[in-house]
Amino acid sequence: MKPQICLLGVQKFAKDKQVLKQLQEQLGDQFINPTEIIKPKMKPFCFLQFIDEDQKNKFVKLIEDNPELKLRLGEVHNENAFEKQLDKKIKQQKQNEEEIKQFQEKHQNREIVERKENELALQTAPLYQIKYEEQIEQKLVELKKVIKKLKNQFIQKNGKEYSPDWILDTNLIKINDPVICDEQFRFNYRNKSEFTISYNSQKEVCVGFNVGSIQKNNDSVEQPNTCPVTPAIAMEIANKFQNYLQSSKFQPFNRQNGSGVWRMLSVRKSDRTKQLLISVSINKNNLNEDEYILICDELITLFKTTYGDFSLEGLLLMHSNKLGQDLASSADDTKILYGNSYYQEIILDKKINISYNAFSQNHTPQCDKLYQVIIDLCKNKKITKFLDLCAGSGTIGICVSDQIQDILAIEMNQSSCKDANENYKINNLQNCQIICSKVEDVIKKVTQDLKSLEGKQQQLMACLDPPRAGVLNNVIESIRTCKGIDHIIYVSCSPPQVIDNLIQLCLPQSKKNKAPEFKLVNVTLVDMFPQTSHFEAVFYLERDYGILFE
C-alpha cells in the first residue's frame, strides 16, 4: 500500500490542480510532488499519495515546519461515495487494471460534467460572474456604440454636409439614466423557460439547454440547474419531466433525421398570480393513435399536481415535425390537455392574459419599469391618442390607458388581436380598440380619421415595439408619411438591428424620403436581461417642425 495523508485547511472551492499549484508556489524548491492528489468537491481537505514512506515523511515535515501555510494533517475518512472509492484505491492494492481504469473514467466524467455545467451557465448568462454595476457600465458602452454606428451610417448615406446637428454632435442626444434592476430580481427571473429534450454528455435523456453545436457534431443538452436566470419552479418541472422521460419507451426527437418523439418543454409562470402554463412539444408523426392517447394520459397524470404556491392554469401538447431547434410558437397544432391555453400576469396593476404562443417580456418587474418609461415620455406632451403599433396582445396600450384619452392598437396576428380584446374586457377598458391588419395597410387612414376631433387637432404618439430585427422599410415609410404623428417611441430588444429603421425615420426630406424627418431626442437603457449582455433600449423621436408637409 502506498503511503497517503489527508491534508486539512485547503479552500473548499478549489480543485485538484489549484491545490497542487498553491502548494508548489508556497513550498517552492522544497515541494515534494505526490503521485496523486484528489480534492473532493466542496470539501476543506484533500488526499495526497506518495511513492514511499520517505517521501511522505519529508512532505509531512514540510507542513509541520511551515505553520504560516495554515494547513494541518488529518486522518483519511470515508464520508461519501467518492472518498470511499479513493480510500479503496489507496488501501487496497488488489485492484486490477480494469478497476483503476473505471475509477479514472469516473473521475474524468465528473470533470466533463463540471465543464459542461460551467459552459451552460456562461452560455445562458455570460455576465453572471461580473458585478452588476459593471454589467450596467458595459451595456451603456454598447448603447453608445449603437449611437456612434447610427451616426456613421447616417453620414455615409446622406453626407456630412447634409447631416443635422444632432448627428454631427451625438452629445445632443440625451442618454437618460439607465433603468436598473432591483437586487432581488437579478437572478432566476425569467417568466418563460424553454427546454430542449435530447441527450446529455453522458448519453442520458435530459431536459435542459443546448450546449455545443449540431453542425460540429458536439452538441448535447445539459440540465438547467446551474443556469443563473432560470427560476426554481421551471427547473423543478424540467427535472420532474426528465425523470419521466428516462423511463419512457419513446426516444427524444432527432433534430437531424426526424426520428423520435419528444421535442421540448415550455414553462411560463407568474410570480404575481402564481399561475403556471406548461407546454410539451412532440413529433406525433412517429406515434400511432394508441400511443398518442397514452402520452396524453400520462402527461396529464404527471403534471396535474401541486407546485407549492403555484397552480397549474393550463397544460398543452403541441406537434411539430420540423427539423432543427423547436420553439413553442412554431407548433403545427396544439391540443389542450388541461385547463386553459393561457395564464394571467399582472403588469402595472393591469391583468394580462398571455397565451402559450404569445410574446411577453421575460422579466415582469423590469417590464413594469419599461412601460413606466413609455408613460413618462407621454406626460407633458398633451398626447390625446396613443398608437400601439405591432401591438401583440395589447399590453403596452393597456398599461398606458389610464394616462391617455384613447388607445388604438394595430396588430396583424389574429390570435394576438383576440387576446388583446379579451385583455381590454377583463380590465374594463372602454378607451382601447385594436385593428387586425398590417400597420402599413391602415395607418394612413387611421391617422386621417383622427386628424381632428370636435374641431381640435389631435396629438398622436406612435409606439413601435417590433420583433428583434425591427420592421420592413415600407412600415417605417408608412409611419413617417402620416400627418399628425409627431412623436415616436421605438422600443428595441436588439438596438444594433434597428439602426436602419431609425435612420430611415431621420433622413432629411427628399423625393425618396417623403415627409419631414424625425430627430432622435433621447434614449433610455432598460436592463431587461440581467447577467447577460442584452438590454432593451427606448428611443424617443420628435418630428422636425422646421420643415412643413407639402
N, C-alpha and C positions, 0 to 999 in steps of 0.2 A: 504494500500500500504506500503510495506516495504521500509524503507529509503535507498537511494543509493547515491553514489558520483561518479564523474568522476575524475580520478587521471591522471594528465599530467606529462610528463617528463620521462616516462618509455622508455626503449630501444625498438625500433620498431621491432627488430628481435626476441625479447623474446616471450615466450609462457606463458599461464596461470600459469602453475606450476613454471616456472622460476621467474616470477614476485612475486608470493606468497613466494617462498623460499628467494628471495632477501629482501623482507620486513621483514620476520621473522629474518633473520640474522642481519639486520640493527637496528631493534627496540628491539630485544632481548625479555626479560620478559614482556616488556610493550606492546608487539604486541597483537592486538585485531583481532581475526580471523573472517573474513567476512563469511556470509552464502554462498556467491558465488562470484567468480571472473571470468570475461570474458575479455580476451585480444584480440581485433580484429587483424587479421593478418596484419603485416607490418604497424601498426599504433603506434604513440608515446603516446598512452594513454590506460587506461583500466577502466572497470566498477567494482565497489565493492558494494555489497548489505549486509545490516546488519539486525540483528534481531529486533532492535528497535532504536529510536532516540538517546537514551542514549549511546548505543554502537557506533553509527555513530559519535556523537559529541566528544566522547573520542578519536576516531581514527583521526578525523579532527584536534583536539588539538595536538595530537602526531606529525602530519605532520607539523603543524604551528610552533611547538616548536623545530623542528629539521631541520633547513634550510640547513644543510650540506647534507641532502638527495637529494637536488636539485629537489624536487617534489612539485607540486602545485595543487590546486583544480581547477576544471573546470566544466562547465555545460555539462549535458548529451545532445548529438547531435544525429540526425538521418541521418547519411551521406551515409549509404548504407543499403542493404537489411539485412545484419547480425545485424547491430546496431538497425535497426527498430524492428527486432524480439526481440532483447534484451530489448529495450525501452518498447515494448508492454508487455513483460513479467514482467518488473519492475513496470510499471504504472497501469496495468490493472489486478486486482485480480479476474476478471471474468473468466479467463481462466480455463477450466475444466482439469481434469487429462489427458485426451487424447491429448489435445493441448500441455501440458507440456511434455508428452511422445514424441510427434512428434518433439518438439524442441530439446530434449535431443538426440534423434536418429539422427537428422540433425547434431548436434554438434559432435556426435560420428563418423558419416560418414565422416565429414570433417577431423577428426584426422586420420581415416583409410586411406583416400586418401593421406594425407601428409606423413604417414608412408610408403605407397606403393611407392610414388614418391622418397623418400629418399632411399628406398630399391633398386629401379631401378637404381638410379644414382650410388650407391655403387656397384651394380652388374655389370654394364657396364664399370665403371671407378673407381675401388676401391681405387685409389691413388689420386683422384682429389682434396681432401682436404689437401693434403701434398704438401709442397713447391717443385718446380720442381727439385731444386738442391738435395734435399733429395731423390726424386724419383730415380735420376741417381745413387746416392750412394747405395741405396737399390739394384738396378739392378746390379751394379758392384759386390756387395757382393754375389748375386745369381750366377753371372758368375764365380766367384772364387770358389763357392761351386761346380759348374759343373766340373771345372778343378780338384778339390780335389777328387770328385767322380770318375772321369776318372782315376786318379792316383790309387785310392784304388782298383777299379775293374781290372785295368791293372795288378797290383801286385798280386791280388787274382788269376787271370787266368794264369799268367806267372811266378810268383815267384819273390821275391825281388832281388835275386842274378842274375837273367837274365833280369832285367829291365834296360833300358837305363838311362843315367844321367838325361835327361830332365823329366823323370817320377819320379825319386827319388828326384829330386830338381825341383819342378814346377816353381820356380822363374826364371828358364831358358826359360820358355815360356813367351814371351813378351805380356803383355796386353796393347794394344795401347790405346791412349786417346779415350774416348767414343765419338761417333758422336751424338751430342745432337741436339735437335730440336729448330729451331728459335722460339722466343717467340710468334710471330703472328700465328704460326701453331700448337700450343699445344692443342687447343680445337677445337671441331666441325670439325675435319679434315678428317673423313672417306669419301672416294670416292665411297664406296659401303655400302648401308644400306639395311638390310633385316628385314621386319616387319611381325610378325605373326598376323593373323586375328582370333580373338576369343572374349571372354567376359572379361570385367574388374571386379574389386572387387564390383562394383555397378550393376553387371549383365547387363551392356550395351555393345553393339557391339563396339569393339575397334581395332584399327590398331596400334600395338606397339610391346613391348618386353615382353617376358615371365618373370613372377615373381612367385616364388614358385616352386612346384613340382607336376607333374601329378601323380606320384606314391603315394604321400602323400595326393592327392586329395585336395590340397590347392593352385593350380596354378591359375593364372589369367594373363591377358595381359594388360599392362598399357601404356598410351601414352608416346612417347619418348621425350616430351618437356623438361624434366629435365635431359636428357642424355648428359653428357658433351662432348662426342666425335661425336655425330650425327650432321651433318650440317643442317643449317636452311632450305635449299631448300628441303631436304629429309623430314624434319618434316612438312613442308608446304604441300607437296604432300601426306604424310600419313594422315594428318588432313583432307585434301580435300576428300581423298578416304573414310575415316571414315564417314564423313557426308553423302556421297552417300550410304554407306552400311547400315547405320542406318535406311534408308527408303527402303532398298531393301527387296523384298519378299523372297529372298534366305538367308539361315542361314549360319553362319560360319561352316567350316568343323570341325567335332568332331574327334579328333586325337585318340580316344579310340575305337569308334564303326564305324567310317567311314561315318556317316551321314553328311548332309550339303554340301556346295559348296565351299565357299571362304576359301582359304588356307593362302596365303601370298602375300606380295608386296615387290618387289625389286627395289631400285632406285640406279642407277650408274650415276656418274656425273664427269665432268672435269671442274675445275676452270680455266683451261688454254684455252680450246676450247669452253667452255660454252655449251657443249652438254650434253643432258640427255638421258638415256636409262631406260625405265620403263617396268617392267615385273610383270604380275599378274598371280598367280598360283591358279587353281581351281581343283575341282574334278568334271569333266564333266559327270561322270557315273550317277550322280544324277540329270541330266538335260535331257529333251527331245530336239529334234533338234531345235524346235522353240525357246525354252528358251535359248539354246546355242547361236543362232543367235542374240537374243535380248541382251544378255550380251555383245556380241562382239560390237554391235552397240552402246550400252550405254557407254562402256569403251572408244570407240573412241571419242564420244561426250564429255565425262568427261575430258579426258587427252589431247586431241588435242587442246591445248590452249597456251597462252603465260605464261612465267615464269620469268618475269623481264629480266635480262641479259641472261638467259639460253634459249635454244631452244630444243624442243623435236626431237631427232635424230631417235628414234625408240620406238615402243610400241608393246609388245609381250604378248600373252596369252598362258600359259603353263598348262598342265594337269598332275596331279598325284593323284593316289588313294591309295598311301602308307599310312599306319597308322604311328603315331609318327610325329616328327617335320619335316617340309619340308625345302628343300633348292632349290634355283633356278637351280642349276646344276644337280639336280636329277629328273627333269621333264621327263615324258614318251614321250611326244611330244610337239611341240611348233608351234604356229601359229603367224605369223607377222601380226598385225592389222594395223600398220602404219610404214612407213619408213624402217629402216634397223634393222638387228639383232645385231648390234654393235654400239659403239660410239668411238670417237677418243680422244686419250690422247697425250700429249707431254711430253716426258721424255728425259732429256739431249738433248733437241733440235731435237729429233727424233720423227716422227709421228708413233703412235702405235694404230692400230685398235684393240679394245678389245671387243670380243663377249660377249653376255649375260651370257654364262656359262663358260667363261674363267677365269683362275686365274689371279689376278693382285695384286700388293702390295697396301694396303689400304690407304697409306699416300704418295701422289705423291711427295711433296717436300723432304721428307725423302728418297723416292725411288731414287731420283737424287743422294743423298749423299751415299746411299748404293752402287749404281752402280759405283760411283766415287771411292769408296774404292776398288772395284774389278779392276778398271782401274789402280789405283795406284799400286796395287800388281803385275800387269803385267809389269809395267815400269821397265826398267833397268835389265830385265831378258832375253832380246833378244828373246821374245816369237814370234814365227812365225805362230803358229796355235793355235786357241782357240777352245776348245771342249765344247760346251754348252750342258751339259747333263741334261736330264729331262727338256727340253728347253721350254715347253709350247708354247707360241706364239712367241718365239724367241727374247724376249725383251732384255735379258742380252747381247746376241751376237750382236744385233743391236747397243746397246749403246756403246760397246767396239770396234765396227768395224772401227772407224777412227784411232785407235791406233795399230791395229794388222792386219797383212797381209791377213790372211784367217780365216773365221769363219765357223765351221762345227757344226751344231746342231743335236741332236738326241732326238726324241720325239715319243712316241708310240701312242698318240691320233691323229687320222686322222684329226679331226676338228681343233685341235691346229696347226698341220702341214700346213693345208690350210691357217690358219690365218697368220702363220709365213711367208709363201711365199708371201702373199699379203703385209705384212709389209715390206719385202725386196723390193718389187716392188715399193711401194709408197715412199720409201726412196732412190730409185735408187741405191741400193747396189748390186754390182757385185761380192763382195768377201764373200758373205754369201750363204750357202745352208743348207738344212735340210734333214735328213733321217728319214722316218717314220718307226720306229722299236723300240723294246726294246733295252736298252743300252747293256745288256749282250749278245745279239744276234749278234751285229755288231761291237762292239768297237774294238775287236782284229783285224779284217780285216781292219777296218778303219785306225788304227794306223800302221799296217804293210804297207799299201799303202802309208802312209805319212812318213814312216821311213826315206826316203831320197828323195830329190827333187833336180834335176840337180847336183847330187853328194854331196849335202850339208845336213848335219844332221839337222833335224827339232827340234825346241824346242816347246814342246806341253804344254799348260796349260789346265787342265781339270777343269771345273767349274760345281759343282753339287749343284743344288737348288731344293731339293726334297720336297714332302709334309711334313707336321708336324712330322710324325712318322719316317722319314728317309726312307731308301731303304732296300730291302732284302739283305741277305748276299751274294747271288750269283752275285748281281750287284756290290757290293764292291769288291768281288774276281776278277770279270772281269776287273775292273779298275786297281786294284793293280798289276795284272799279265800282264799288257800291257807295253811292252818295248817302251820307248820314252816318257811316261808320268812321268815326274819327279817333276811336280808341280801340286798341287790340291788346289782349293778354294772350301770350303764346306760352303754353306750358310744355316743357320737353323733358323726358327722362334720359335723353341722349343728345345734349346740346350740339356736339360736333356735327351730327347728322342733319340738323335743321338750319345750318348756316345758309344754304341756298334759298330756303324759304324766306328767311329774314332779309337777305339781300334783294330778293325779288320784290318784297314789300317796300324796300327803301331806295331802290334805284331811282334817279330823277325821272320826272315825267318826260315821255318821248312818244314817238309814233308806236314804238314797240311796247313801252311801259306806260299804258294809259292811266290817267287819273293822277292827282298829286301823290307824291310819295309820303311814306311814314318815316319817322325818325325813332331810333331806339333811345328811350329816355332813361330807363333804369333796368336792372336785372337783380333778381334775388335767388340765392342758392338755398335750397331746402334739402337738408340731409335726410333723404327718404331711405337711404340704404347704408346704415352704419356698418362698419367693419369691411366695407367694400369700397372700391374706387368710384362707384357710380353716385350720381346725385341728380336731383330734379332742379331745373332752372326755370324761373318765371320771368319772361321778357315782357316789359311793358312798352308799347309803341304808341305814338301820337301822330296824327296827320299833320303835315307841314302846311299850315294855313297861309303861308306866303304865296302859294300857287292855287289858283282857282280852277274849278272844273270848267271845261269848255261847254 
